Amino acid sequence: MKYYGFLLLVTCFIASGCTVPEIDEVMLATQLQDAQQAINNAAALDAEPVVPEEYGRAVKLLNFARNSQEKGDIPQSAEFAYQAELVAQIAGAKARQHHARQNAVTVREQIYQQIIKAHEHELEIARIREAILEERLARAMSSRDKGQQQTEQLSTEITHLKTSLRQAELRLSLTGVESLVNISKYTYPTIEATADYERAQASIASITNLIEQEAFVEAETAISKAQRLVDNLYQLAQRNQKAEAEARTIAHISIAKAEVIIQRAQHLNASQHAPQQFQEATGQLKRARQELATNRYEQAQQFAQRAQHTADEAVMMAEAAEFRQRAQRELDRQEAEAQQAVDTLNRKLTAQAKTQVPQLEARLYELATAAYAKAKTAFVNKEYEVAVKTSAEGSDYLERAIANAQQITSAKSDLLKAARQIPKASVIELENSVLIRIRGNAFAYGSTQLQKVFSPTFEQLARVLRRDGFSRYPVRIEVHTSALGNANVNRNVSMGRADTIKRSLVEERVNPERLTAVGLGETQPIVEDGVNKEVQNRRIDIIIKTN
């Protein structure tokens, strides 16, 4: 019934579109512990040799439960553990029944043997007394000093003694009959109410009278008949006692099953989810225990079976409620996790929006922003796992962007510091680059030949460009002239000077693929008016791209 109840719950959750949650692992651990304890209790009662089939089945079921647990099949593991506990309790009950029978038989045999030994001692004493009297008689008859009167007296005593001895022998046989009657009564007390018991007692009373009346032949015949009658009585007592013991065991097992199911219902909070069924099952179990205490085993079994059925209903209802609650708790947890992930990514993006990260690592920052939009949409659509996963991807993009931006910023800071060591140059920090501006007459008027006085400047520039932290940055060499003279000439001269600077840097082991030489002539002045505008506009700009 539990299996079909579980299938019903699964079908219900699938139909409603909910995910069936896992059974509580704490509950499973408790069920496994209960099953192991039941097996240990059965082992303490020697159930393994007494009822090997039930005991072995319980152990196998527990092993199946543990294997299912290792494979992650929690519902199947719980069901195996539940069955193992029930079978172990059955094995324990049968073992207790076996020991009780053995103890009863042992006690009866001990009582029976003691009674027989007592009568055997009595008979032995009588025989000794007979032997003594016979010896005295023989001596009297052979003695000349004894008279006829003493001889007759001894003969009379011997006759009485033989009569007593015969009576003792018959009483000894009768004692065996009486003992078996008493054992029958001890085995099954209610046998006193049967006609067979009454006939056995009447036969014993009749035999006793025959012995007292010295009707030894009739008494001996009656004892033989009584023995057969009492044997039948004892067999009847044994059959009734066995039937009663089996009924008692079945009642105990039914009550144990009901207790296990009710305990399971308690673990599932059935008192809240199915209060009527749980209260009814508890009441039926209580009534079953009362009937068992008054030896009304059949009634006890019936009430216990009702308790099982009602408790099963309570368990099924409680499992459904618990599954729904756990499903809702899991859904709430996923929603809260997704909300936190989306909000966290939003805060991180907002915090970096006004920094250099969006400019220095625009691609990664855009990927992070797109991931946030996707995660937000997934959250609105209640796709919480997608929202969490996408938020994590967005956070990863943003963290990489931040790390790269920090690296760029740090390298740029080092570049600025190194560039300031270049003689005859000024350094200007731009958004995505560093500008190294060289003023003065690096070239003679109209010449493309670099003045030797500026050689240290470009040698130091080459050393800066070769440094590990900057060795891959692109470099743009811009040469500007004043507006004096022909514009085309100025452009050609500036281009020749830019090529000269490029060649000098290549000679200083700077990778030529990084270098771009541009002659701009007078096209990009930085000062439009003023006395020194020509001097200021005539310049060399080395632009190092840092992103």
FINU-755686 format. One line per field, with one value per residue (C-alpha): residue in one letter; chain; x, y, z. Coordinates in nm, 2 decimals, always signed. Layout:
<recs>
residu: c(A  ...) $
chaine: c(A  ...) $
c1: c(X  ...) $
c2: c(Y  ...) $
c3: c(Z  ...) $
</recs>
This chain:
<recs>
residu: c(M  K  Y  Y  G  F  L  L  L  V  T  C  F  I  A  S  G  C  T  V  P  E  I  D  E  V  M  L  A  T  Q  L  Q  D  A  Q  Q  A  I  N  N  A  A  A  L  D  A  E  P  V  V  P  E  E  Y  G  R  A  V  K  L  L  N  F  A  R  N  S  Q  E  K  G  D  I  P  Q  S  A  E  F  A  Y  Q  A  E  L  V  A  Q  I  A  G  A  K  A  R  Q  H  H  A  R  Q  N  A  V  T  V  R  E  Q  I  Y  Q  Q  I  I  K  A  H  E  H  E  L  E  I  A  R  I  R  E  A  I  L  E  E  R  L  A  R  A  M  S  S  R  D  K  G  Q  Q  Q  T  E  Q  L  S  T  E  I  T  H  L  K  T  S  L  R  Q  A  E  L  R  L  S  L  T  G  V  E  S  L  V  N  I  S  K  Y  T  Y  P  T  I  E  A  T  A  D  Y  E  R  A  Q  A  S  I  A  S  I  T  N  L  I  E  Q  E  A  F  V  E  A  E  T  A  I  S  K  A  Q  R  L  V  D  N  L  Y  Q  L  A  Q  R  N  Q  K  A  E  A  E  A  R  T  I  A  H  I  S  I  A  K  A  E  V  I  I  Q  R  A  Q  H  L  N  A  S  Q  H  A  P  Q  Q  F  Q  E  A  T  G  Q  L  K  R  A  R  Q  E  L  A  T  N  R  Y  E  Q  A  Q  Q  F  A  Q  R  A  Q  H  T  A  D  E  A  V  M  M  A  E  A  A  E  F  R  Q  R  A  Q  R  E  L  D  R  Q  E  A  E  A  Q  Q  A  V  D  T  L  N  R  K  L  T  A  Q  A  K  T  Q  V  P  Q  L  E  A  R  L  Y  E  L  A  T  A  A  Y  A  K  A  K  T  A  F  V  N  K  E  Y  E  V  A  V  K  T  S  A  E  G  S  D  Y  L  E  R  A  I  A  N  A  Q  Q  I  T  S  A  K  S  D  L  L  K  A  A  R  Q  I  P  K  A  S  V  I  E  L  E  N  S  V  L  I  R  I  R  G  N  A  F  A  Y  G  S  T  Q  L  Q  K  V  F  S  P  T  F  E  Q  L  A  R  V  L  R  R  D  G  F  S  R  Y  P  V  R  I  E  V  H  T  S  A  L  G  N  A  N  V  N  R  N  V  S  M  G  R  A  D  T  I  K  R  S  L  V  E  E  R  V  N  P  E  R  L  T  A  V  G  L  G  E  T  Q  P  I  V  E  D  G  V  N  K  E  V  Q  N  R  R  I  D  I  I  I  K  T  N) $
chaine: c(A  A  A  A  A  A  A  A  A  A  A  A  A  A  A  A  A  A  A  A  A  A  A  A  A  A  A  A  A  A  A  A  A  A  A  A  A  A  A  A  A  A  A  A  A  A  A  A  A  A  A  A  A  A  A  A  A  A  A  A  A  A  A  A  A  A  A  A  A  A  A  A  A  A  A  A  A  A  A  A  A  A  A  A  A  A  A  A  A  A  A  A  A  A  A  A  A  A  A  A  A  A  A  A  A  A  A  A  A  A  A  A  A  A  A  A  A  A  A  A  A  A  A  A  A  A  A  A  A  A  A  A  A  A  A  A  A  A  A  A  A  A  A  A  A  A  A  A  A  A  A  A  A  A  A  A  A  A  A  A  A  A  A  A  A  A  A  A  A  A  A  A  A  A  A  A  A  A  A  A  A  A  A  A  A  A  A  A  A  A  A  A  A  A  A  A  A  A  A  A  A  A  A  A  A  A  A  A  A  A  A  A  A  A  A  A  A  A  A  A  A  A  A  A  A  A  A  A  A  A  A  A  A  A  A  A  A  A  A  A  A  A  A  A  A  A  A  A  A  A  A  A  A  A  A  A  A  A  A  A  A  A  A  A  A  A  A  A  A  A  A  A  A  A  A  A  A  A  A  A  A  A  A  A  A  A  A  A  A  A  A  A  A  A  A  A  A  A  A  A  A  A  A  A  A  A  A  A  A  A  A  A  A  A  A  A  A  A  A  A  A  A  A  A  A  A  A  A  A  A  A  A  A  A  A  A  A  A  A  A  A  A  A  A  A  A  A  A  A  A  A  A  A  A  A  A  A  A  A  A  A  A  A  A  A  A  A  A  A  A  A  A  A  A  A  A  A  A  A  A  A  A  A  A  A  A  A  A  A  A  A  A  A  A  A  A  A  A  A  A  A  A  A  A  A  A  A  A  A  A  A  A  A  A  A  A  A  A  A  A  A  A  A  A  A  A  A  A  A  A  A  A  A  A  A  A  A  A  A  A  A  A  A  A  A  A  A  A  A  A  A  A  A  A  A  A  A  A  A  A  A  A  A  A  A  A  A  A  A  A  A  A  A  A  A  A  A  A  A  A  A  A  A  A  A  A  A  A  A  A  A  A  A  A  A  A  A  A  A  A  A  A  A  A  A  A  A  A  A  A  A  A  A  A  A  A  A  A  A  A  A  A  A  A  A  A  A  A  A  A  A  A  A  A  A  A  A  A  A  A  A  A  A  A  A  A  A) $
c1: c(+0.00  +0.29  +0.44  +0.12  +0.07  +0.42  +0.34  +0.02  +0.22  +0.47  +0.19  +0.02  +0.34  +0.41  +0.05  +0.08  +0.41  +0.60  +0.93  +0.91  +1.16  +1.38  +1.28  +1.44  +1.77  +1.74  +1.42  +1.59  +1.88  +1.63  +1.45  +1.78  +1.87  +1.54  +1.58  +1.93  +1.81  +1.53  +1.78  +2.01  +1.72  +1.63  +1.99  +2.01  +1.71  +1.91  +1.67  +1.93  +1.95  +1.58  +1.41  +1.69  +1.45  +1.30  +1.63  +1.82  +1.55  +1.56  +1.94  +1.91  +1.64  +1.87  +2.16  +1.93  +1.83  +2.20  +2.28  +1.99  +2.11  +2.46  +2.30  +2.10  +1.76  +1.63  +1.26  +1.36  +1.61  +1.34  +1.10  +1.36  +1.45  +1.08  +1.03  +1.36  +1.23  +0.90  +1.06  +1.31  +1.03  +0.86  +1.18  +1.22  +0.86  +0.90  +1.23  +1.06  +0.78  +1.03  +1.22  +0.89  +0.79  +1.12  +1.12  +0.76  +0.86  +1.17  +0.98  +0.70  +0.96  +1.14  +0.82  +0.72  +1.06  +1.06  +0.72  +0.81  +1.14  +0.96  +0.73  +1.02  +1.19  +0.87  +0.85  +1.21  +1.16  +0.86  +1.07  +1.35  +1.10  +0.96  +1.31  +1.38  +1.06  +1.13  +1.47  +1.33  +1.07  +1.34  +1.54  +1.24  +1.15  +1.51  +1.54  +1.44  +1.40  +1.12  +0.77  +0.50  +0.32  +0.60  +0.63  +0.26  +0.29  +0.58  +0.39  +0.09  +0.32  +0.47  +0.13  +0.03  +0.36  +0.32  -0.03  +0.12  +0.40  +0.14  -0.05  +0.26  +0.34  -0.01  +0.01  +0.34  +0.17  -0.12  +0.12  +0.24  -0.12  -0.18  +0.14  +0.05  -0.29  -0.13  +0.12  -0.17  -0.34  -0.01  +0.03  -0.32  -0.50  -0.84  -0.84  -1.00  -1.33  -1.32  -1.51  -1.18  -1.03  -1.34  -1.32  -0.95  -1.01  -1.30  -1.08  -0.81  -1.06  -1.19  -0.85  -0.76  -1.07  -0.98  -0.63  -0.76  -1.00  -0.71  -0.88  -0.54  -0.63  -0.91  -0.70  -0.42  -0.66  -0.81  -0.47  -0.39  -0.72  -0.65  -0.30  -0.45  -0.71  -0.45  -0.22  -0.50  -0.57  -0.20  -0.20  -0.51  -0.35  -0.04  -0.25  -0.45  -0.14  +0.03  -0.27  -0.29  +0.08  +0.05  -0.25  -0.06  +0.25  +0.03  -0.13  +0.21  +0.34  +0.03  +0.07  +0.44  +0.35  +0.10  +0.35  +0.61  +0.36  +0.23  +0.59  +0.65  +0.34  +0.47  +0.80  +0.59  +0.39  +0.07  -0.09  -0.09  -0.15  -0.40  -0.51  -0.84  -0.67  -0.37  -0.59  -0.80  -0.50  -0.36  -0.69  -0.71  -0.35  -0.44  -0.74  -0.53  -0.29  -0.58  -0.72  -0.37  -0.34  -0.66  -0.55  -0.81  -0.56  -0.80  -0.96  -0.62  -0.51  -0.82  -0.78  -0.41  -0.49  -0.74  -0.47  -0.23  -0.48  -0.57  -0.21  -0.12  -0.38  -0.24  +0.11  +0.00  -0.17  +0.12  +0.37  +0.17  +0.16  +0.53  +0.62  +0.42  +0.57  +0.92  +0.86  +0.74  +1.04  +1.27  +1.10  +1.12  +1.49  +1.56  +1.37  +1.56  +1.89  +1.81  +1.70  +2.02  +2.23  +2.06  +2.07  +2.43  +2.53  +2.33  +2.51  +2.85  +2.76  +2.64  +2.95  +3.17  +2.96  +3.15  +3.49  +3.73  +3.63  +3.35  +3.61  +3.92  +3.73  +3.42  +3.37  +3.37  +3.16  +2.90  +2.89  +2.83  +2.55  +2.39  +2.41  +2.23  +1.95  +1.92  +1.92  +1.66  +1.43  +1.48  +1.39  +1.07  +0.98  +1.06  +1.35  +1.55  +1.83  +1.89  +1.89  +2.15  +2.37  +2.35  +2.42  +2.72  +2.84  +2.78  +2.98  +3.26  +3.27  +3.27  +3.54  +3.76  +3.69  +3.78  +4.10  +4.20  +4.13  +4.33  +4.61  +4.59  +4.57  +4.87  +5.07  +4.97  +5.08  +5.42  +5.44  +5.38  +5.64  +5.90  +5.81  +5.88  +6.24  +6.29  +6.50  +6.36  +6.01  +5.68  +5.42  +5.05  +4.80  +4.51  +4.20  +4.33  +4.69  +5.00  +5.14  +5.51  +5.57  +5.92  +5.99  +6.29  +6.51  +6.54  +6.59  +6.77  +6.55  +6.42  +6.63  +6.52  +6.84  +6.81  +7.03  +7.28  +7.18  +6.85  +6.99  +6.97  +6.60  +6.51  +6.74  +6.56  +6.23  +6.33  +6.43  +6.08  +5.91  +6.11  +6.01  +5.81  +5.50  +5.48  +5.64  +5.32  +5.16  +5.11  +5.31  +5.21  +5.48  +5.34  +5.56  +5.42  +5.57  +5.49  +5.29  +5.60  +5.68  +5.49  +5.23  +5.32  +5.68  +5.60  +5.40  +5.68  +5.94  +5.73  +5.68  +6.06  +6.13  +5.87  +6.04  +6.38  +6.25  +6.09  +6.42  +6.61  +6.37  +6.39  +6.77  +6.72  +6.54  +6.18  +5.95  +5.87  +5.52  +5.43  +5.53  +5.33  +5.50  +5.28  +5.39  +5.11  +5.29  +5.11  +4.76  +4.71  +4.83  +4.78  +4.81  +4.63  +4.76  +5.04  +5.40  +5.54  +5.28  +5.52  +5.76  +5.48  +5.32  +5.66  +5.66  +5.70  +5.42  +5.48  +5.13  +5.14  +4.80  +4.74  +4.42) $
c2: c(+0.00  +0.24  +0.18  +0.27  +0.57  +0.69  +0.64  +0.84  +1.13  +1.13  +1.14  +1.42  +1.63  +1.57  +1.66  +1.98  +2.07  +2.06  +1.88  +1.59  +1.67  +1.41  +1.23  +1.39  +1.22  +1.27  +1.06  +0.79  +0.78  +0.73  +0.45  +0.27  +0.30  +0.15  -0.14  -0.21  -0.20  -0.44  -0.68  -0.65  -0.72  -1.03  -1.15  -1.11  -1.36  -1.61  -1.55  -1.65  -2.02  -2.04  -1.86  -1.83  -1.75  -1.44  -1.32  -1.36  -1.18  -0.89  -0.86  -0.87  -0.60  -0.38  -0.44  -0.35  -0.03  +0.07  +0.00  +0.21  +0.49  +0.48  +0.49  +0.80  +0.63  +0.76  +0.66  +0.30  +0.29  +0.41  +0.14  -0.14  -0.02  -0.01  -0.37  -0.48  -0.35  -0.53  -0.86  -0.83  -0.77  -1.08  -1.28  -1.15  -1.24  -1.60  -1.64  -1.53  -1.77  -2.05  -1.98  -1.96  -2.30  -2.45  -2.30  -2.43  -2.78  -2.78  -2.67  -2.93  -3.21  -3.11  -3.11  -3.44  -3.60  -3.47  -3.62  -3.96  -3.97  -3.90  -4.19  -4.41  -4.33  -4.42  -4.75  -4.83  -4.77  -5.00  -5.27  -5.24  -5.27  -5.59  -5.73  -5.66  -5.83  -6.13  -6.16  -6.14  -6.41  -6.64  -6.59  -6.65  -6.97  -7.10  -7.01  -7.26  -6.99  -6.81  -6.92  -6.99  -6.67  -6.45  -6.64  -6.58  -6.21  -6.17  -6.35  -6.12  -5.81  -5.94  -5.99  -5.64  -5.51  -5.68  -5.53  -5.18  -5.25  -5.33  -5.02  -4.81  -4.95  -4.87  -4.53  -4.47  -4.55  -4.33  -4.05  -4.05  -4.01  -3.73  -3.56  -3.56  -3.42  -3.14  -3.07  -3.05  -2.80  -2.61  -2.61  -2.49  -2.37  -2.34  -2.72  -2.75  -2.65  -2.95  -3.28  -3.47  -3.31  -3.40  -3.76  -3.78  -3.65  -3.89  -4.18  -4.08  -4.07  -4.41  -4.57  -4.42  -4.60  -4.93  -4.91  -4.83  -5.13  -5.35  -5.43  -5.44  -5.61  -5.37  -5.08  -5.18  -5.21  -4.88  -4.72  -4.84  -4.69  -4.37  -4.34  -4.34  -4.09  -3.86  -3.89  -3.76  -3.48  -3.37  -3.37  -3.16  -2.92  -2.89  -2.82  -2.56  -2.40  -2.39  -2.23  -1.98  -1.90  -1.85  -1.63  -1.43  -1.40  -1.29  -1.03  -0.91  -0.88  -0.69  -0.45  -0.41  -0.33  -0.08  +0.08  +0.12  +0.27  +0.51  +0.61  +0.68  +0.89  +1.09  +1.16  +1.30  +1.52  +1.33  +1.48  +1.81  +1.69  +1.41  +1.46  +1.26  +0.95  +0.98  +1.00  +0.72  +0.49  +0.58  +0.49  +0.16  +0.07  +0.14  -0.08  -0.36  -0.34  -0.37  -0.67  -0.83  -0.77  -0.97  -1.25  -1.17  -1.23  -1.24  -0.91  -0.76  -0.86  -0.71  -0.37  -0.37  -0.44  -0.15  +0.07  -0.03  +0.05  +0.39  +0.48  +0.40  +0.65  +0.91  +0.84  +0.88  +1.21  +1.33  +1.24  +1.43  +1.74  +1.71  +1.67  +1.98  +2.18  +2.07  +2.15  +2.50  +2.55  +2.44  +2.67  +2.96  +2.88  +2.88  +3.20  +3.37  +3.24  +3.36  +3.70  +3.74  +3.64  +3.89  +4.17  +4.10  +4.12  +4.44  +4.60  +4.50  +4.65  +4.97  +5.00  +4.97  +5.18  +5.51  +5.35  +5.29  +4.92  +4.99  +5.17  +4.95  +4.62  +4.72  +4.37  +4.19  +4.46  +4.43  +4.05  +4.10  +4.35  +4.12  +3.83  +4.05  +4.13  +3.76  +3.66  +3.92  +3.79  +3.43  +3.54  +3.70  +3.38  +3.18  +3.00  +3.03  +2.79  +2.98  +3.30  +3.18  +3.03  +3.34  +3.57  +3.36  +3.39  +3.77  +3.80  +3.60  +3.83  +4.14  +4.00  +3.93  +4.28  +4.43  +4.22  +4.32  +4.68  +4.68  +4.52  +4.78  +5.06  +4.92  +4.88  +5.23  +5.37  +5.20  +5.33  +5.69  +5.65  +5.51  +5.76  +6.05  +5.94  +6.01  +6.33  +6.63  +6.48  +6.56  +6.29  +6.33  +6.06  +6.01  +5.79  +5.48  +5.58  +5.76  +6.05  +6.12  +6.46  +6.56  +6.93  +7.11  +7.09  +6.71  +6.78  +7.06  +7.29  +7.10  +6.79  +6.44  +6.35  +6.31  +6.54  +6.36  +6.56  +6.38  +6.03  +5.97  +6.06  +5.80  +5.54  +5.58  +5.57  +5.24  +5.10  +5.19  +5.03  +4.71  +4.66  +4.34  +4.52  +4.74  +4.52  +4.45  +4.80  +4.95  +5.27  +5.56  +5.80  +6.14  +6.42  +6.77  +7.08  +7.45  +7.63  +7.81  +7.71  +7.50  +7.26  +6.97  +7.01  +7.02  +6.70  +6.52  +6.64  +6.52  +6.18  +6.15  +6.24  +5.99  +5.71  +5.81  +5.78  +5.44  +5.32  +5.44  +5.25  +4.94  +4.96  +4.97  +4.63  +4.75  +4.53  +4.71  +4.55  +4.76  +5.09  +5.31  +5.62  +5.91  +6.26  +6.51  +6.83  +7.14  +6.99  +6.94  +7.25  +7.26  +7.64  +7.87  +8.21  +8.35  +8.45  +8.10  +7.91  +7.78  +7.65  +7.48  +7.32  +7.18  +6.86  +6.48  +6.28  +5.92  +5.77  +5.43  +5.25  +5.09  +4.89) $
c3: c(+0.00  +0.08  -0.26  -0.44  -0.22  -0.31  -0.69  -0.64  -0.48  -0.77  -1.03  -0.84  -0.84  -1.21  -1.30  -1.11  -1.27  -0.94  -0.88  -0.64  -0.36  -0.20  +0.11  +0.42  +0.47  +0.85  +0.84  +0.63  +0.88  +1.16  +0.96  +0.90  +1.27  +1.37  +1.13  +1.26  +1.62  +1.54  +1.38  +1.68  +1.92  +1.71  +1.72  +2.10  +2.11  +1.90  +1.61  +1.35  +1.45  +1.57  +1.27  +1.01  +0.72  +0.88  +1.03  +0.70  +0.51  +0.75  +0.71  +0.33  +0.32  +0.53  +0.29  +0.00  +0.19  +0.24  -0.13  -0.25  -0.02  -0.17  -0.52  -0.42  -0.44  -0.11  -0.14  -0.23  +0.06  +0.30  +0.18  +0.22  +0.57  +0.67  +0.55  +0.72  +1.05  +1.03  +0.93  +1.21  +1.46  +1.33  +1.37  +1.73  +1.82  +1.69  +1.87  +2.20  +2.14  +2.08  +2.40  +2.60  +2.48  +2.56  +2.91  +2.97  +2.86  +3.07  +3.38  +3.33  +3.28  +3.60  +3.80  +3.66  +3.73  +4.09  +4.16  +4.02  +4.21  +4.53  +4.48  +4.37  +4.70  +4.88  +4.70  +4.77  +5.14  +5.14  +4.97  +5.22  +5.50  +5.34  +5.31  +5.68  +5.79  +5.57  +5.72  +6.07  +5.98  +5.86  +6.17  +6.39  +6.21  +6.25  +6.61  +6.87  +7.13  +6.95  +6.99  +6.74  +6.83  +6.72  +6.39  +6.31  +6.40  +6.16  +5.89  +5.94  +5.92  +5.60  +5.44  +5.54  +5.41  +5.07  +5.05  +5.12  +4.87  +4.60  +4.69  +4.66  +4.32  +4.19  +4.35  +4.17  +3.84  +3.94  +4.03  +3.67  +3.55  +3.80  +3.70  +3.33  +3.42  +3.62  +3.33  +3.09  +3.32  +3.35  +2.97  +2.90  +3.22  +3.05  +2.98  +3.33  +3.17  +2.92  +2.95  +2.90  +3.21  +3.41  +3.29  +3.38  +3.73  +3.78  +3.66  +3.91  +4.20  +4.10  +4.08  +4.42  +4.57  +4.41  +4.55  +4.90  +4.87  +4.76  +4.43  +4.27  +3.94  +3.87  +3.97  +3.73  +3.44  +3.53  +3.54  +3.18  +3.06  +3.25  +3.09  +2.74  +2.85  +3.00  +2.70  +2.48  +2.74  +2.72  +2.34  +2.34  +2.59  +2.37  +2.06  +2.23  +2.39  +2.04  +1.88  +2.16  +2.14  +1.76  +1.81  +2.07  +1.84  +1.55  +1.78  +1.89  +1.54  +1.42  +1.71  +1.63  +1.27  +1.37  +1.61  +1.33  +1.09  +1.36  +1.44  +1.07  +1.08  +1.37  +1.18  +0.90  +1.14  +1.07  +1.38  +1.19  +0.83  +0.91  +1.27  +1.24  +1.09  +1.33  +1.64  +1.52  +1.45  +1.80  +1.96  +1.78  +1.88  +2.24  +2.22  +2.06  +2.36  +2.60  +2.43  +2.43  +2.81  +2.87  +2.64  +2.37  +2.09  +1.80  +1.90  +1.96  +1.61  +1.46  +1.63  +1.54  +1.17  +1.18  +1.33  +1.05  +0.78  +0.94  +1.00  +0.64  +0.53  +0.77  +0.64  +0.28  +0.36  +0.57  +0.30  +0.04  +0.27  +0.36  +0.00  -0.09  +0.20  +0.11  -0.26  -0.16  +0.07  -0.21  -0.45  -0.20  -0.15  -0.52  -0.56  -0.28  -0.42  -0.77  -0.63  -0.43  -0.74  -0.97  -0.71  -0.63  -1.00  -1.04  -0.74  -0.89  -1.23  -1.07  -0.86  -1.17  -1.40  -1.32  -1.31  -1.60  -1.63  -1.89  -2.11  -2.04  -2.07  -2.28  -2.42  -2.09  -1.93  -2.21  -2.16  -1.79  -1.86  -2.11  -1.86  -1.60  -1.84  -1.93  -1.56  -1.47  -1.75  -1.63  -1.27  -1.39  -1.58  -1.26  -1.42  -1.10  -1.19  -1.52  -1.33  -1.08  -1.35  -1.57  -1.28  -1.20  -1.56  -1.55  -1.22  -1.38  -1.68  -1.45  -1.22  -1.52  -1.65  -1.32  -1.29  -1.64  -1.58  -1.26  -1.45  -1.72  -1.47  -1.28  -1.60  -1.71  -1.38  -1.42  -1.78  -1.66  -1.40  -1.65  -1.92  -1.68  -1.67  -2.05  -2.10  -2.30  -2.28  -2.10  -2.02  -2.05  -1.93  -2.17  -2.12  -2.31  -2.37  -2.26  -2.46  -2.45  -2.61  -2.72  -2.79  -2.92  -3.23  -3.25  -3.63  -3.80  -4.01  -4.32  -4.22  -4.15  -3.97  -3.59  -3.39  -3.17  -2.87  -2.87  -2.90  -2.52  -2.54  -2.79  -2.64  -2.31  -2.49  -2.65  -2.31  -2.18  -2.47  -2.43  -2.07  -2.00  -1.87  -2.19  -2.45  -2.64  -2.64  -2.98  -3.04  -3.27  -3.37  -3.48  -3.60  -3.63  -3.79  -3.76  -4.03  -4.17  -4.53  -4.78  -4.64  -4.87  -4.79  -4.42  -4.46  -4.64  -4.40  -4.10  -4.26  -4.32  -3.95  -3.83  -4.03  -3.89  -3.53  -3.61  -3.75  -3.45  -3.22  -3.43  -3.40  -3.02  -3.05  -3.04  -3.24  -3.57  -3.58  -3.28  -3.44  -3.67  -3.81  -3.92  -4.05  -3.99  -4.09  -3.98  -3.99  -3.61  -3.43  -3.05  -3.04  -3.29  -3.17  -2.97  -3.00  -2.95  -3.14  -3.40  -3.14  -2.95  -3.26  -3.37  -3.17  -3.16  -3.00  -2.90  -2.82  -2.64  -2.64  -2.30  -2.37) $
</recs>
